[in-house]
Amino acid sequence: MQKRIDELLLSGKSIADVVRIVSNETGKSKQNIRYHVNKIKDRNKALREECEEKGIDFNSVNYYWYKSEKFSINATPNEAVDYEKIINDILEQKYQKLEKKQLPEVETFDRLVFTDTHVGMDASRKGLAMYAEEWGGEMLFQRIEEMANKMLSCKRSSVLYIDDLGDYMDGFNGFTTRGGHKLPQNMTNEEAFDTGLKAKLMLVDLLSKEYEYITFNNVCNDNHSASFGYTVNSAFKQICDVKYNNVEVVNHLKFMSHYVVGDHAFVITHGKDDRHMKYGFKPILDAKQVYKIDQFLKNEGIYREAKYIEISKGDSHQCLFDMCTSDDFHYFNFAAFSPSSEWVQLNFTKGRSGFTIMHIDKYTPNKSIFPYFFNNN
């Protein structure tokens, strides 16, 4: 797919044309294709321009030297990796995607929301942190099981929507997505990948036996996980596609996405994106944010799609449900699933971590909300 995108871009096709052509040829979603097109288009711009000026075929460059007064560096072009294709190719050697069950009609549906899991974060610094907690695989798996058991004890419907609002992974190579913020880690990239994937599979294993249908929404545009989070969630999706016929996984690459159930629209966002926003959506609405969200809802036609609209965000690590500031939508902040980082502990407080369970009437405004906090908070 990468070579085809490069070929079309070099031929002078617009991004919209490239997205349409590659989507038609591969059957992949336009959102997914656009993500890869933008990544490929942005990479190595200076190198490509230099090659064109000197008459060198860019695609023939496997490595190059960068020399300055201080360094002489041997580098390779930053190639985009199509993780979804790699995983698909492996799975299709032995498995075929299952035909999904039909989503059943229900009057009430359950919803489970968690965010900011930060797999791989070192919240302890070898016991020296102010409120040292060993945030590793063992504690993560314990919390996943606790969340699944609590969800099943509150079960009111045969249909469940699970929303992961981003920052599922803490960082790649110990950095945030923009590379300017070094993060304390207690896992390698490989260990974090394995742990994050195992945790999600554990969650769906525990819940899929008790629900007739589950839809899993993953926000993959955030300031900690981004491409690494998408990689884990892409692997999760491909496995679910061949293992469960009652589980649908949707990975959202846009900063703000939405889905509609009955008369309810849920706009899901991490609250901070992977490249532009140093300061994200605030935990408390102000007039500027109300205007920005209102314009988004109008542009996406969401006011026409639903009577009841909820903006669901993570990032702030706070549990705040605002149903009054705007007459047009609710604005919900959700608690972090992970303990607080050492930086948060020192600059703010120890904080609380947990998840939220909801029971929602499909065609009325009635919504029951149950925040749940882990006992060690």
RODO-2510 file (C-alpha; in nm, 4 decimals, decimal comma):
residues 377
     n   res          X          Y          Z
     1     m     0,0000     0,0000     0,0000
     2     q     0,2873     0,2377     0,0836
     3     k     0,4451     0,2012    -0,2628
     4     r     0,1071     0,2601    -0,4290
     5     i     0,0517     0,5792    -0,2248
     6     d     0,4023     0,7015    -0,3127
     7     e     0,3402     0,6246    -0,6796
     8     l     0,0121     0,8183    -0,6872
     9     l     0,1519     1,1164    -0,4953
    10     l     0,4496     1,1360    -0,7322
    11     s     0,2127     1,1293    -1,0290
    12     g     0,0562     1,4528    -0,9039
    13     k    -0,2685     1,3107    -0,7662
    14     s    -0,4361     1,5075    -0,4880
    15     i    -0,4656     1,3566    -0,1405
    16     a    -0,8416     1,3105    -0,1926
    17     d    -0,7783     1,1215    -0,5189
    18     v    -0,5094     0,9041    -0,3602
    19     v    -0,7379     0,8180    -0,0694
    20     r    -1,0253     0,7282    -0,3020
    21     i    -0,8116     0,5191    -0,5391
    22     v    -0,6246     0,3242    -0,2701
    23     s    -0,9444     0,2680    -0,0712
    24     n    -1,1152     0,1244    -0,3799
    25     e    -0,8151    -0,0960    -0,4594
    26     t    -0,7573    -0,2318    -0,1080
    27     g    -1,1051    -0,2184     0,0480
    28     k    -0,9650    -0,0340     0,3497
    29     s    -1,1521     0,2580     0,5051
    30     k    -1,0854     0,6075     0,3704
    31     q    -1,0045     0,7253     0,7236
    32     n    -0,7322     0,4610     0,7524
    33     i    -0,5916     0,5407     0,4067
    34     r    -0,5885     0,9166     0,4729
    35     y    -0,3884     0,8580     0,7920
    36     h    -0,1182     0,6705     0,5971
    37     v    -0,1222     0,9199     0,3072
    38     n    -0,0566     1,2126     0,5424
    39     k     0,2238     1,0241     0,7186
    40     i     0,3923     0,9350     0,3883
    41     k     0,3409     1,2808     0,2387
    42     d     0,5013     1,4551     0,5363
    43     r     0,8062     1,2296     0,5685
    44     n     1,1482     1,3180     0,4346
    45     k     1,0309     1,6298     0,2493
    46     a     1,3787     1,7837     0,2466
    47     l     1,5382     1,4585     0,1283
    48     r     1,2882     1,4229    -0,1550
    49     e     1,3469     1,7832    -0,2683
    50     e     1,7241     1,7310    -0,2639
    51     c     1,6912     1,4126    -0,4712
    52     e     1,4724     1,5888    -0,7271
    53     e     1,7195     1,8779    -0,7522
    54     k     2,0122     1,6397    -0,8107
    55     g     1,8228     1,4065    -1,0442
    56     i     1,8276     1,1103    -0,8042
    57     d     1,5365     0,8630    -0,7886
    58     f     1,4021     0,9083    -0,4353
    59     n     1,2758     0,5489    -0,4211
    60     s     1,6312     0,4216    -0,4833
    61     v     1,7618     0,5856    -0,1623
    62     n     1,7998     0,3175     0,1049
    63     y     2,0204     0,5260     0,3352
    64     y     2,2045     0,8564     0,3379
    65     w     2,4687     1,0519     0,5292
    66     y     2,3953     1,3726     0,7153
    67     k     2,7045     1,5780     0,7954
    68     s     2,7326     1,8888     1,0130
    69     e     3,0082     2,0584     1,2100
    70     k     2,9441     1,8301     1,5059
    71     f     2,8105     1,5024     1,3616
    72     s     2,8345     1,2642     1,0678
    73     i     2,5163     1,0537     1,0757
    74     n     2,4172     0,7483     0,8730
    75     a     2,0360     0,7502     0,8454
    76     t     1,7591     0,5607     0,6713
    77     p     1,4433     0,7212     0,5283
    78     n     1,1543     0,7191     0,7728
    79     e     0,9280     0,4627     0,6072
    80     a     0,5706     0,4286     0,7241
    81     v     0,4888     0,0749     0,8361
    82     d     0,1491    -0,0702     0,7467
    83     y     0,0963    -0,2645     1,0684
    84     e    -0,2595    -0,3555     0,9782
    85     k    -0,1449    -0,5265     0,6562
    86     i     0,1335    -0,7166     0,8375
    87     i    -0,1088    -0,8451     1,1014
    88     n    -0,3748    -0,9267     0,8413
    89     d    -0,1250    -1,1231     0,6310
    90     i    -0,0217    -1,3309     0,9323
    91     l    -0,3772    -1,4034     1,0438
    92     e    -0,5081    -1,4812     0,6962
    93     q    -0,2545    -1,7623     0,6633
    94     k    -0,4528    -1,9638     0,9180
    95     y    -0,7781    -1,7850     0,9877
    96     q    -1,0688    -1,6203     0,8134
    97     k    -1,2703    -1,3299     0,9469
    98     l    -1,5894    -1,4430     1,1139
    99     e    -1,9228    -1,3227     0,9868
   100     k    -2,0504    -1,0967     1,2604
   101     k    -2,3793    -1,1516     1,4360
   102     q    -2,6465    -0,8939     1,3699
   103     l    -2,6618    -0,6183     1,6297
   104     p    -2,9774    -0,6933     1,8335
   105     e    -3,2523    -0,4359     1,8888
   106     v    -3,2639    -0,3219     2,2504
   107     e    -3,4365    -0,0416     2,4385
   108     t    -3,1445     0,0089     2,6817
   109     f    -2,7729    -0,0423     2,6234
   110     d    -2,4734    -0,0592     2,8556
   111     r    -2,1628     0,1531     2,8123
   112     l    -1,8168     0,1186     2,9691
   113     v    -1,5717     0,4098     2,9420
   114     f    -1,2058     0,4149     3,0415
   115     t    -0,9092     0,6272     2,9378
   116     d    -0,5426     0,7072     3,0054
   117     t    -0,4222     0,3560     3,0806
   118     h    -0,0594     0,4542     3,0112
   119     v     0,0789     0,1028     2,9672
   120     g     0,4553     0,1109     3,0316
   121     m     0,4553     0,4206     3,2547
   122     d     0,6879     0,4118     3,5543
   123     a     0,4815     0,5722     3,8312
   124     s     0,7131     0,4516     4,1064
   125     r     1,0722     0,5412     4,0061
   126     k     1,1973     0,2418     4,2019
   127     g     0,9932     0,3362     4,5065
   128     l     1,1179     0,6963     4,5214
   129     a     0,8023     0,8657     4,3894
   130     m     0,5868     1,0609     4,6322
   131     y     0,3051     0,8031     4,6095
   132     a     0,4989     0,5112     4,4615
   133     e     0,2886     0,2506     4,2818
   134     e     0,4225    -0,0315     4,0658
   135     w     0,2191     0,0254     3,7509
   136     g     0,3161    -0,2901     3,5664
   137     g     0,1456    -0,5794     3,3929
   138     e     0,0305    -0,7505     3,7124
   139     m    -0,1541    -0,4456     3,8465
   140     l    -0,2978    -0,3680     3,5017
   141     f    -0,4393    -0,7198     3,4651
   142     q    -0,5872    -0,7033     3,8167
   143     r    -0,7652    -0,3785     3,7311
   144     i    -0,8900    -0,5164     3,3970
   145     e    -1,0430    -0,8133     3,5778
   146     e    -1,1921    -0,5852     3,8439
   147     m    -1,3465    -0,3640     3,5746
   148     a    -1,4907    -0,6606     3,3846
   149     n    -1,6401    -0,8129     3,6993
   150     k    -1,7954    -0,4809     3,8023
   151     m    -1,9417    -0,4369     3,4534
   152     l    -2,0993    -0,7826     3,4652
   153     s    -2,2391    -0,7245     3,8143
   154     c    -2,4148    -0,4098     3,6804
   155     k    -2,5228    -0,5623     3,3476
   156     r    -2,8686    -0,4447     3,2313
   157     s    -2,8598    -0,5061     2,8570
   158     s    -2,7397    -0,7620     2,6036
   159     v    -2,5540    -0,4879     2,4125
   160     l    -2,2382    -0,3177     2,5389
   161     y    -2,0359    -0,0256     2,4002
   162     i    -1,6788     0,0078     2,5323
   163     d    -1,4927     0,3353     2,4739
   164     d    -1,1176     0,3704     2,5266
   165     l    -1,0542     0,7458     2,5040
   166     g    -0,6820     0,7329     2,4321
   167     d    -0,3341     0,7406     2,5862
   168     y    -0,3661     0,3655     2,6192
   169     m     0,0107     0,3295     2,5769
   170     d     0,2351     0,5702     2,7663
   171     g     0,4937     0,6367     2,4972
   172     f     0,7167     0,4934     2,2264
   173     n     1,0947     0,4837     2,2894
   174     g     1,0187     0,6759     2,6081
   175     f     0,8762     0,9864     2,4385
   176     t     0,5393     1,1496     2,3771
   177     t     0,4145     1,1710     2,0181
   178     r     0,5865     1,5047     1,9478
   179     g     0,9156     1,3730     2,0864
   180     g     0,9851     1,6647     2,3155
   181     h     0,8860     1,5138     2,6465
   182     k     1,0933     1,2282     2,7924
   183     l     0,8826     0,9768     2,9849
   184     p     0,9929     0,7448     3,2673
   185     q     0,9199     0,3874     3,1505
   186     n     0,9263     0,0481     3,3205
   187     m     0,8863    -0,1579     3,0007
   188     t     1,0542    -0,1820     2,6644
   189     n     0,8444    -0,1097     2,3543
   190     e     0,8071    -0,4831     2,2990
   191     e     0,7026    -0,5543     2,6584
   192     a     0,4528    -0,2666     2,6523
   193     f     0,3023    -0,3927     2,3240
   194     d     0,2581    -0,7459     2,4586
   195     t     0,1146    -0,6211     2,7892
   196     g    -0,1276    -0,3738     2,6279
   197     l    -0,2559    -0,6290     2,3769
   198     k    -0,2947    -0,9003     2,6407
   199     a    -0,4947    -0,6635     2,8659
   200     k    -0,7458    -0,5763     2,5919
   201     l    -0,7874    -0,9400     2,4907
   202     m    -0,8375    -1,0285     2,8560
   203     l    -1,1131    -0,7667     2,8864
   204     v    -1,3016    -0,8827     2,5781
   205     d    -1,2599    -1,2496     2,6778
   206     l    -1,4267    -1,1817     3,0122
   207     l    -1,7157    -0,9778     2,8688
   208     s    -1,7919    -1,1390     2,5311
   209     k    -1,9303    -1,4546     2,6898
   210     e    -2,1969    -1,2576     2,8764
   211     y    -2,3014    -1,0021     2,6123
   212     e    -2,4804    -1,0771     2,2899
   213     y    -2,2934    -0,7966     2,1109
   214     i    -1,9999    -0,5680     2,2019
   215     t    -1,8696    -0,2673     2,0094
   216     f    -1,5215    -0,1524     2,1123
   217     n    -1,4269     0,2078     2,0167
   218     n    -1,0586     0,3003     2,0462
   219     v    -0,9367     0,6606     2,0196
   220     c    -0,5981     0,6414     1,8431
   221     n    -0,5204     1,0127     1,8107
   222     d    -0,3698     1,1406     2,1350
   223     n    -0,0506     1,2858     2,2787
   224     h     0,1070     0,9726     2,4311
   225     s     0,0025     0,6684     2,2241
   226     a    -0,0858     0,7758     1,8687
   227     s     0,0829     0,5366     1,6200
   228     f     0,1959     0,2984     1,8963
   229     g    -0,1568     0,2892     2,0370
   230     y    -0,2944     0,2320     1,6871
   231     t    -0,0532    -0,0593     1,6407
   232     v    -0,1779    -0,2305     1,9569
   233     n    -0,5418    -0,1581     1,8726
   234     s    -0,4960    -0,2756     1,5141
   235     a    -0,3587    -0,6083     1,6383
   236     f    -0,6506    -0,6254     1,8831
   237     k    -0,9011    -0,5637     1,6029
   238     q    -0,7554    -0,8272     1,3700
   239     i    -0,7581    -1,0897     1,6452
   240     c    -1,1158    -1,0060     1,7453
   241     d    -1,2245    -1,0309     1,3805
   242     v    -1,1154    -1,3955     1,3654
   243     k    -1,1912    -1,4978     1,7246
   244     y    -1,5334    -1,3488     1,8037
   245     n    -1,8486    -1,3167     1,5964
   246     n    -2,0130    -1,0853     1,8496
   247     v    -1,7339    -0,8275     1,8924
   248     e    -1,6788    -0,5289     1,6629
   249     v    -1,3667    -0,3144     1,7035
   250     v    -1,3517     0,0375     1,5577
   251     n    -1,0204     0,2275     1,5701
   252     h    -1,0712     0,6045     1,5387
   253     l    -0,7813     0,7996     1,3827
   254     k    -0,9363     1,1476     1,3860
   255     f    -0,8961     1,3865     1,6773
   256     m    -1,2756     1,3909     1,7197
   257     s    -1,4983     1,1052     1,6037
   258     h    -1,8546     1,0070     1,6837
   259     y    -2,1013     0,7215     1,6780
   260     v    -2,4782     0,7164     1,7159
   261     v    -2,6988     0,4723     1,9066
   262     g    -3,0701     0,5415     1,8772
   263     d    -3,1205     0,9095     1,9624
   264     h    -2,7813     0,9407     2,1341
   265     a    -2,4597     1,0658     1,9728
   266     f    -2,1258     1,0159     2,1474
   267     v    -1,8394     1,2380     2,0330
   268     i    -1,5215     1,0667     2,1512
   269     t    -1,1845     1,2395     2,1751
   270     h    -0,8782     1,2173     2,3913
   271     g    -0,8821     1,5941     2,4337
   272     k    -0,5313     1,6458     2,2971
   273     d    -0,4018     1,5348     1,9572
   274     d    -0,0803     1,3760     1,8303
   275     r     0,0881     1,6784     1,6715
   276     h    -0,0681     2,0247     1,7067
   277     m    -0,2228     2,0769     2,0501
   278     k     0,0167     2,1621     2,3298
   279     y    -0,2871     2,2602     2,5353
   280     g    -0,5930     2,0427     2,4822
   281     f    -0,9575     2,0697     2,5760
   282     k    -0,9935     2,2002     2,9296
   283     p    -1,1725     1,9942     3,1939
   284     i    -1,4179     2,2811     3,2484
   285     l    -1,5946     2,4323     2,9489
   286     d    -1,5382     2,7918     2,8517
   287     a    -1,7014     3,0003     2,5767
   288     k    -1,4197     2,9308     2,3297
   289     q    -1,4541     2,5543     2,3721
   290     v    -1,8334     2,5669     2,3462
   291     y    -1,7966     2,7510     2,0138
   292     k    -1,5353     2,5054     1,8826
   293     i    -1,7479     2,2026     1,9717
   294     d    -2,0640     2,3643     1,8338
   295     q    -1,8916     2,4259     1,4995
   296     f    -1,7753     2,0639     1,4866
   297     l    -2,1244     1,9329     1,5599
   298     k    -2,2699     2,1508     1,2846
   299     n    -2,0032     2,0550     1,0317
   300     e    -2,0492     1,6818     1,0981
   301     g    -2,4299     1,7086     1,0907
   302     i    -2,4537     1,5580     1,4389
   303     y    -2,7344     1,7913     1,5461
   304     r    -2,9446     1,6311     1,2711
   305     e    -2,8415     1,2778     1,3649
   306     a    -2,9260     1,2757     1,7338
   307     k    -3,1366     1,4422     2,0003
   308     y    -2,8921     1,3857     2,2851
   309     i    -2,5204     1,4560     2,2445
   310     e    -2,2340     1,3749     2,4790
   311     i    -1,8756     1,4955     2,4353
   312     s    -1,6561     1,2289     2,5971
   313     k    -1,2903     1,3096     2,6660
   314     g    -0,9918     1,1841     2,8604
   315     d    -0,6500     1,3513     2,9081
   316     s    -0,7368     1,5584     3,2170
   317     h    -0,7386     1,2543     3,4499
   318     q    -1,0480     1,3978     3,6179
   319     c    -1,4018     1,2702     3,6617
   320     l    -1,6313     1,5651     3,5816
   321     f    -1,9780     1,5421     3,4265
   322     d    -2,1122     1,8759     3,3010
   323     m    -2,4760     1,8629     3,1877
   324     c    -2,5586     2,2320     3,2289
   325     t    -2,3000     2,4659     3,0710
   326     s    -2,4319     2,3975     2,7205
   327     d    -2,7979     2,3511     2,6315
   328     d    -2,6945     2,1505     2,3242
   329     f    -2,4591     1,8866     2,4604
   330     h    -2,3158     1,7290     2,7740
   331     y    -1,9421     1,7605     2,8389
   332     f    -1,7899     1,4642     3,0236
   333     n    -1,4339     1,4173     3,1516
   334     f    -1,3440     1,0629     3,2533
   335     a    -1,1038     0,9464     3,5233
   336     a    -0,7702     0,7899     3,4276
   337     f    -0,7443     0,4112     3,4487
   338     s    -0,3794     0,4279     3,5579
   339     p    -0,2372     0,5705     3,8790
   340     s    -0,1020     0,9248     3,8600
   341     s     0,2427     0,9744     3,7122
   342     e     0,5193     1,1042     3,9363
   343     w     0,4925     1,4437     3,7623
   344     v     0,1210     1,4673     3,8474
   345     q     0,1866     1,3514     4,2052
   346     l     0,4407     1,6273     4,2618
   347     n     0,2624     1,9091     4,0792
   348     f    -0,0937     1,8294     4,1868
   349     t    -0,2159     1,5457     4,4125
   350     k    -0,2140     1,1681     4,4260
   351     g    -0,5435     1,1676     4,2355
   352     r    -0,7984     0,8908     4,1832
   353     s    -0,8221     0,6375     3,9054
   354     g    -1,1055     0,4241     3,7768
   355     f    -1,3640     0,3865     3,5021
   356     t    -1,7300     0,4676     3,4367
   357     i    -2,0325     0,2458     3,3722
   358     m    -2,3499     0,3783     3,2092
   359     h    -2,6965     0,2434     3,1335
   360     i    -2,8680     0,4451     2,8621
   361     d    -3,2221     0,4411     2,7250
   362     k    -3,1872     0,4292     2,3495
   363     y    -3,4724     0,6695     2,2654
   364     t    -3,5048     0,8845     2,5793
   365     p    -3,2617     1,1202     2,7584
   366     n    -3,2460     0,8865     3,0597
   367     k    -2,8903     0,7907     3,1470
   368     s    -2,7593     0,6259     3,4647
   369     i    -2,3934     0,7024     3,5398
   370     f    -2,1778     0,5060     3,7855
   371     p    -1,8173     0,6234     3,8325
   372     y    -1,6057     0,3501     3,9898
   373     f    -1,2743     0,4155     4,1653
   374     f    -1,0154     0,1562     4,2543
   375     n    -0,9809     0,0826     4,6262
   376     n    -0,6173     0,1895     4,6552
   377     n    -0,7102     0,5490     4,5552
***
